[in-house]
Amino acid sequence: MTAASQQTGKWLDAFTRQKPAPAWLAELRQSAFARFAELGFPTTHDEEWRFTNVAPIARAEFKVRPLVGQAAGLSACGLEDARDIVGRYASFEQNAFIALNTAFLDNVTFIRVARGATLEQPIEITYDAGQANGLSHHPRTLIVVGADAHCTIVERYTGSGAYFTNAVTEIVAGDGAVVDHYKVQLEDEAAFHVAAMQVSLGRSANFATHNISLGGALVRNDIGATLSEGTEATVNGLYVVNGTQHVDNHTTIDHAKPHGTSHELYKGILDGRATAVFNGRILVRKDAQKTDSKQTNKNLVLSDEAVINTKPELQIFADDVRCTHGATIGQLDAESMFYLRSRGIGKEQARDLLTYAFAKDIVDRIKVQSLRDSLERVLFEKFHGRSH
């Protein structure tokens, strides 16, 4: 038996012991598990996983426990309602973790926003694993927003202990819809978190997502967005890692139609012996003329042992486009440090203030006041507590 089959075989017993499901779901699960067994867990020989070693997840033995999202702000639909949509956008054909999630599909947090509706309050979806040592969860979220509807969605992931969250989120926005999405990952620094989000955007839709990664021992976020004609998409992120934490953000913005606009800003802060990866791909298809796309990745490295691997990618098959990308890796600005020190601020405090200011640039873009306030508190405590 190969090491790969041993690793996938560990999940077979839990898979076969799942409670009975309707025929359509049983078939979907079976197909997904078969694909997971074929693919196996990715290794660093796979280009997409070159800098992220998931061996600690593959080697571990987790008990599967369903984790249902607590949705506030709107009543959720059931799994049966989602049968024609779930899995249509987040494909498991090339992603073992999506395949594993789908194989254990037991529940879906399904939010549907009616055509033309304007929701004043955010839809809050919380996945709290609680004390979850040795457990794995495979949360599934499906959000369908009707044409011309306006809504805000906040996804939160929390928990304590050494456990494994393997999440998949699918978002479908109709023509002219306006969707503000936020994901906040504040899990235990001993936990593993792997997540995929696939977004399909209708004509002239306006979509923004902010992905905040502050916890986890090993974190991987895959984000894909497909744009239609006249669509505008903003894809932002912030990752803060310390100690031996590792975070990997892979994004793909697919300009499938003309006149699309995308803006992407990811900022990272690394300290200790932490490692991070940013891989941002912009795809402009042949018919997607008049595309305007900008991508930026900025990293602040606070220690000599921290490592960031950043790779922007442009794949352009149209000729009338405007696409730019850039990546920076730097330390705290010496002039700013000198300015603060010259005004009586201690070295460590000055360091904390400048680091906080670097992160706050992303936090200030969050439109949900309560979320912005809570993140500011978390970041302030994180940076203040690091050196005092």
C-alpha positions as CSV (number, residue, x, y, z in Angstrom):
1,M,0.0,0.0,0.0
2,T,1.4,3.4,-0.9
3,A,1.7,6.3,1.5
4,A,-0.9,8.2,-0.5
5,S,-3.4,5.4,-0.3
6,Q,-2.7,4.9,3.4
7,Q,-3.5,8.6,4.0
8,T,-6.7,8.6,2.0
9,G,-7.7,5.2,3.4
10,K,-7.9,6.6,6.9
11,W,-11.0,8.5,5.8
12,L,-12.7,5.5,4.3
13,D,-14.1,4.2,7.6
14,A,-15.7,7.5,8.5
15,F,-17.0,7.9,5.0
16,T,-18.8,4.5,5.1
17,R,-20.2,5.2,8.5
18,Q,-22.1,8.3,7.5
19,K,-25.8,8.3,8.1
20,P,-28.0,7.3,5.1
21,A,-28.6,10.1,2.6
22,P,-31.1,10.8,-0.3
23,A,-30.0,9.1,-3.5
24,W,-28.8,12.3,-5.2
25,L,-26.6,13.2,-2.1
26,A,-25.3,9.6,-1.7
27,E,-24.2,9.6,-5.4
28,L,-22.5,13.0,-5.1
29,R,-20.7,11.9,-1.9
30,Q,-19.6,8.6,-3.6
31,S,-18.2,10.5,-6.7
32,A,-16.4,12.9,-4.5
33,F,-14.8,10.3,-2.3
34,A,-13.7,8.3,-5.3
35,R,-12.0,11.4,-6.7
36,F,-10.4,12.2,-3.4
37,A,-8.9,8.6,-3.3
38,E,-7.6,9.1,-6.9
39,L,-6.1,12.5,-6.2
40,G,-4.7,11.9,-2.8
41,F,-3.5,14.8,-0.7
42,P,-1.3,17.3,-2.6
43,T,2.4,17.3,-2.1
44,T,5.1,19.9,-2.6
45,H,5.8,18.3,-6.0
46,D,2.5,19.8,-7.2
47,E,3.1,23.3,-8.5
48,E,0.0,24.7,-6.8
49,W,1.2,23.4,-3.4
50,R,4.9,23.9,-3.9
51,F,5.5,26.0,-0.7
52,T,2.8,24.4,1.4
53,N,3.4,21.0,2.9
54,V,0.1,19.4,4.1
55,A,1.8,16.2,5.4
56,P,0.8,17.1,9.0
57,I,-2.9,17.0,7.9
58,A,-2.4,13.9,5.7
59,R,-0.6,11.9,8.4
60,A,-3.0,12.8,11.2
61,E,-6.1,10.8,12.2
62,F,-9.2,12.9,12.7
63,K,-12.7,11.9,13.8
64,V,-15.3,13.6,11.6
65,R,-17.8,15.7,13.3
66,P,-20.4,17.7,11.4
67,L,-20.3,21.5,12.0
68,V,-23.3,23.5,11.1
69,G,-23.0,27.2,10.6
70,Q,-25.1,29.5,12.9
71,A,-26.6,31.9,10.5
72,A,-28.0,35.2,11.8
73,G,-29.9,37.9,9.9
74,L,-31.8,35.6,7.5
75,S,-33.4,32.2,7.7
76,A,-31.4,29.5,6.0
77,C,-32.7,27.0,3.4
78,G,-32.1,23.3,3.7
79,L,-29.9,20.8,2.0
80,E,-32.7,19.6,-0.3
81,D,-33.2,23.1,-1.5
82,A,-29.5,23.2,-2.5
83,R,-29.4,20.0,-4.5
84,D,-29.4,21.6,-7.9
85,I,-26.7,24.2,-7.0
86,V,-24.3,22.8,-4.4
87,G,-21.1,21.6,-6.1
88,R,-21.9,23.3,-9.4
89,Y,-19.3,26.0,-8.8
90,A,-16.7,24.5,-6.5
91,S,-15.5,21.6,-8.5
92,F,-13.7,18.7,-6.8
93,E,-12.2,17.3,-10.0
94,Q,-8.7,18.9,-9.3
95,N,-8.9,19.7,-5.6
96,A,-8.6,16.9,-3.1
97,F,-9.8,19.1,-0.2
98,I,-13.0,20.1,-2.0
99,A,-13.5,16.4,-2.9
100,L,-13.1,15.5,0.8
101,N,-15.5,18.2,1.9
102,T,-18.1,17.0,-0.7
103,A,-17.6,13.4,0.4
104,F,-18.7,14.4,3.9
105,L,-21.5,16.7,2.8
106,D,-24.1,16.3,5.5
107,N,-25.4,19.8,5.8
108,V,-25.2,23.1,4.0
109,T,-25.6,26.6,5.3
110,F,-27.7,27.9,2.4
111,I,-28.6,31.5,2.2
112,R,-30.9,32.8,-0.6
113,V,-31.4,36.6,-1.1
114,A,-34.4,37.4,-3.2
115,R,-34.2,39.3,-6.4
116,G,-34.2,43.1,-5.8
117,A,-34.0,42.7,-2.0
118,T,-31.9,45.1,0.0
119,L,-30.7,43.7,3.4
120,E,-29.8,46.4,5.9
121,Q,-28.2,44.1,8.3
122,P,-25.3,41.7,7.5
123,I,-25.9,38.0,7.2
124,E,-23.6,36.5,9.8
125,I,-22.5,32.9,9.5
126,T,-20.4,31.5,12.4
127,Y,-18.6,28.2,12.4
128,D,-17.4,27.7,16.0
129,A,-15.7,24.4,16.4
130,G,-15.6,24.8,20.2
131,Q,-13.1,22.5,21.9
132,A,-12.3,20.3,19.0
133,N,-9.0,18.4,19.7
134,G,-8.6,15.5,17.2
135,L,-11.7,16.4,15.2
136,S,-12.3,17.4,11.6
137,H,-15.1,19.5,10.2
138,H,-16.2,20.0,6.6
139,P,-18.5,23.1,6.6
140,R,-20.3,23.9,3.4
141,T,-21.7,27.3,2.7
142,L,-23.9,28.3,-0.3
143,I,-25.0,31.8,-0.9
144,V,-27.3,32.7,-3.9
145,V,-28.0,36.4,-4.4
146,G,-30.8,37.4,-6.8
147,A,-30.4,40.0,-9.6
148,D,-30.2,43.6,-8.3
149,A,-30.2,42.5,-4.7
150,H,-27.9,44.1,-2.1
151,C,-26.4,42.2,0.9
152,T,-23.4,41.9,3.2
153,I,-22.1,38.5,4.4
154,V,-19.7,37.8,7.3
155,E,-18.2,34.3,7.7
156,R,-16.4,33.6,11.0
157,Y,-14.3,30.6,11.9
158,T,-13.3,30.0,15.5
159,G,-12.4,27.1,17.8
160,S,-9.8,25.8,20.2
161,G,-7.5,22.8,20.1
162,A,-5.6,20.9,17.4
163,Y,-8.3,20.1,14.8
164,F,-8.9,20.4,11.1
165,T,-11.4,22.7,9.4
166,N,-11.9,21.9,5.7
167,A,-14.4,24.5,4.4
168,V,-16.0,25.2,1.0
169,T,-18.1,28.3,0.2
170,E,-19.9,28.9,-3.1
171,I,-21.3,32.3,-3.9
172,V,-23.6,33.1,-6.9
173,A,-24.5,36.7,-7.6
174,G,-27.1,37.6,-10.2
175,D,-27.0,40.4,-12.7
176,G,-26.6,43.8,-11.1
177,A,-26.3,42.4,-7.6
178,V,-24.1,44.1,-5.0
179,V,-22.4,41.7,-2.5
180,D,-20.0,42.6,0.3
181,H,-18.3,39.5,1.7
182,Y,-16.0,39.1,4.7
183,K,-14.3,36.0,6.0
184,V,-12.5,36.1,9.4
185,Q,-10.4,33.2,10.5
186,L,-9.5,33.4,14.2
187,E,-8.9,29.7,15.0
188,D,-6.5,28.2,17.5
189,E,-2.9,28.4,16.5
190,A,-2.7,24.6,16.8
191,A,-5.5,24.1,14.2
192,F,-5.4,23.4,10.5
193,H,-7.6,25.4,8.2
194,V,-8.1,24.7,4.5
195,A,-10.8,26.6,2.6
196,A,-12.0,27.1,-0.9
197,M,-14.3,29.8,-2.1
198,Q,-15.7,29.9,-5.6
199,V,-17.7,33.0,-6.8
200,S,-19.8,33.3,-9.9
201,L,-20.7,36.9,-10.8
202,G,-23.5,38.0,-13.2
203,R,-23.4,40.9,-15.6
204,S,-22.7,44.3,-14.0
205,A,-22.6,42.7,-10.5
206,N,-20.4,44.4,-7.9
207,F,-18.6,42.0,-5.5
208,A,-16.1,42.6,-2.8
209,T,-14.4,40.1,-0.4
210,H,-12.0,40.7,2.4
211,N,-10.2,37.6,3.7
212,I,-8.7,38.0,7.2
213,S,-6.4,35.2,8.4
214,L,-5.1,35.6,12.0
215,G,-5.1,32.1,13.5
216,G,-4.2,28.5,12.6
217,A,-1.0,26.5,12.5
218,L,-1.3,25.7,8.7
219,V,-3.8,27.7,6.6
220,R,-4.6,27.5,3.0
221,N,-7.2,29.8,1.3
222,D,-8.2,29.2,-2.4
223,I,-10.3,31.9,-3.8
224,G,-11.7,32.0,-7.3
225,A,-14.0,34.5,-9.0
226,T,-15.5,34.4,-12.5
227,L,-16.6,37.8,-13.8
228,S,-19.2,38.5,-16.5
229,E,-19.6,41.6,-18.7
230,G,-19.2,44.8,-16.8
231,T,-18.6,43.1,-13.5
232,E,-16.6,44.8,-10.8
233,A,-14.7,42.7,-8.2
234,T,-12.6,43.6,-5.3
235,V,-10.5,40.8,-3.7
236,N,-8.6,41.9,-0.6
237,G,-6.9,40.0,2.2
238,L,-4.8,40.4,5.4
239,Y,-2.7,37.6,6.9
240,V,-0.7,37.9,10.2
241,V,1.5,35.0,11.2
242,N,4.0,34.5,14.0
243,G,5.9,31.7,15.6
244,T,5.8,28.7,13.2
245,Q,2.5,29.6,11.6
246,H,2.1,29.1,7.9
247,V,-0.5,30.7,5.6
248,D,-1.0,30.2,1.9
249,N,-3.4,32.4,-0.1
250,H,-4.1,31.4,-3.7
251,T,-6.4,33.6,-5.7
252,T,-7.7,33.4,-9.3
253,I,-9.7,36.2,-10.9
254,D,-11.2,35.0,-14.2
255,H,-12.2,37.8,-16.6
256,A,-14.5,35.8,-18.8
257,K,-16.3,38.7,-20.5
258,P,-15.5,42.2,-21.7
259,H,-15.5,45.4,-19.6
260,G,-14.7,43.7,-16.3
261,T,-12.8,45.5,-13.5
262,S,-10.9,43.8,-10.7
263,H,-8.8,45.2,-7.8
264,E,-6.8,43.0,-5.5
265,L,-4.8,44.0,-2.5
266,Y,-3.3,41.4,-0.1
267,K,-1.1,42.5,2.8
268,G,0.9,40.2,5.0
269,I,2.8,40.6,8.3
270,L,5.3,37.9,9.3
271,D,7.3,37.5,12.5
272,G,9.2,34.7,14.3
273,R,9.8,31.7,12.0
274,A,6.5,32.1,10.2
275,T,6.1,31.4,6.5
276,A,3.5,32.7,4.0
277,V,2.6,32.2,0.4
278,F,0.7,34.6,-1.9
279,N,-0.1,33.4,-5.4
280,G,-2.4,35.7,-7.4
281,R,-3.5,34.7,-10.9
282,I,-5.4,37.0,-13.2
283,L,-6.8,35.3,-16.3
284,V,-8.1,37.5,-19.2
285,R,-9.9,35.4,-21.7
286,K,-9.9,36.0,-25.5
287,D,-13.3,37.8,-25.6
288,A,-12.7,39.8,-22.4
289,Q,-11.6,43.1,-24.1
290,K,-11.5,46.3,-22.2
291,T,-10.6,44.5,-19.0
292,D,-9.0,46.6,-16.2
293,S,-7.3,44.6,-13.5
294,K,-4.8,45.6,-10.8
295,Q,-3.2,43.3,-8.3
296,T,-0.9,44.2,-5.4
297,N,0.8,42.1,-2.7
298,K,2.6,43.9,0.2
299,N,4.5,42.1,2.9
300,L,6.1,43.3,6.1
301,V,8.7,40.9,7.4
302,L,9.6,41.6,11.0
303,S,12.3,38.9,11.7
304,D,15.2,37.4,9.9
305,E,13.8,33.9,10.0
306,A,10.3,34.6,8.5
307,V,9.9,33.7,4.8
308,I,7.4,34.9,2.2
309,N,7.0,33.4,-1.3
310,T,4.9,35.7,-3.5
311,K,4.1,35.0,-7.1
312,P,1.8,37.2,-9.2
313,E,0.6,35.6,-12.5
314,L,-1.0,37.3,-15.5
315,Q,-2.5,35.1,-18.3
316,I,-3.8,37.5,-21.0
317,F,-5.5,36.3,-24.2
318,A,-7.1,39.6,-25.2
319,D,-5.2,42.6,-26.7
320,D,-7.2,45.6,-25.5
321,V,-6.7,45.4,-21.7
322,R,-5.1,47.2,-18.8
323,C,-3.5,44.9,-16.3
324,T,-0.9,45.6,-13.6
325,H,0.6,43.7,-10.8
326,G,3.2,44.2,-8.1
327,A,4.7,42.6,-5.0
328,T,6.8,44.1,-2.3
329,I,8.6,42.6,0.7
330,G,10.1,45.0,3.2
331,Q,10.9,45.8,6.8
332,L,9.6,48.6,9.0
333,D,10.5,52.0,7.5
334,A,13.7,53.3,9.2
335,E,12.7,57.0,8.9
336,S,9.3,56.4,10.5
337,M,10.9,54.5,13.3
338,F,13.4,57.3,13.8
339,Y,10.5,59.9,13.8
340,L,8.6,58.0,16.5
341,R,11.7,57.4,18.6
342,S,12.7,61.0,18.4
343,R,9.4,61.9,20.0
344,G,10.0,59.8,23.0
345,I,8.3,56.6,21.9
346,G,10.1,53.4,22.8
347,K,11.5,51.1,20.2
348,E,9.1,48.2,20.8
349,Q,6.1,50.5,21.0
350,A,7.1,52.3,17.8
351,R,7.5,48.9,16.1
352,D,4.0,47.9,17.2
353,L,2.4,51.2,16.1
354,L,3.9,50.9,12.6
355,T,2.9,47.3,12.2
356,Y,-0.6,48.1,13.3
357,A,-0.8,50.9,10.8
358,F,0.3,48.6,8.0
359,A,-2.5,46.1,8.9
360,K,-5.1,48.8,9.5
361,D,-5.0,49.8,5.8
362,I,-7.0,46.7,5.1
363,V,-9.2,46.8,8.2
364,D,-10.2,50.4,7.3
365,R,-11.8,49.1,4.1
366,I,-14.3,46.9,6.0
367,K,-17.7,48.6,5.9
368,V,-19.3,46.7,8.8
369,Q,-18.5,48.9,11.8
370,S,-18.9,46.2,14.5
371,L,-16.5,43.9,12.5
372,R,-14.0,46.6,11.9
373,D,-14.0,47.6,15.6
374,S,-13.5,44.0,16.8
375,L,-10.7,43.4,14.3
376,E,-9.0,46.6,15.4
377,R,-9.1,45.3,19.0
378,V,-7.7,41.9,18.0
379,L,-4.9,43.4,16.0
380,F,-4.0,45.9,18.7
381,E,-3.8,43.2,21.3
382,K,-1.9,40.9,19.0
383,F,0.8,43.5,18.2
384,H,0.9,45.1,21.7
385,G,1.1,41.7,23.4
386,R,3.9,40.4,21.1
387,S,6.7,42.4,22.5
388,H,5.5,43.4,26.0
